[in-house]
Amino acid sequence: MRLLNIGYGNSVAAARVIAVVTADSAPARRSVQDAREEKRLIDGTAGHRGACVLVLDNGMIALSALQAETVAARLQNEHEGEKQE
């Protein structure tokens, strides 16, 4: 299982990530709030402002302080590494 670094020493399983979106939109903020209330939120911000929301295939939502572009690039690099092995 490959892990995706989402910042501040936190990681999620790269294979479980369905989508990476910015946390600026109202629907993303609602998704984070709903997940928090339903105990489905993985908060990887270490107290910083959440900038990126990762939607996982098991219904969990991961919040990261890193920009969506940074996390998406890391995820892309992770998938390219899988193809080479």
C-alpha positions, 0 to 999 in steps of 0.5 A: 500500500502506497501512502500519499503525504498530505502534509505535516507528517500525515498520509492517506492511502494513495489508492483510495483517493477519488478526488482532490478539490480546493476547500474554497468552494461552498460545496467543499466546505459543506462536505467537510462540515458534514463529514466532521459531524458524521465522524468521517473527517480525517483532519491533516491540517495540524491546526492550519487552514484547510486548503485542499479536500481529498475524497476517499472511496470509502466515504471518508473526507481528508482535509489538508493544509497543502494546495490542491495542485501540490497534492495532485502532483504528489498523487500523479507522481505516486501513480507514475511510480506504480506504473514503472514497478 
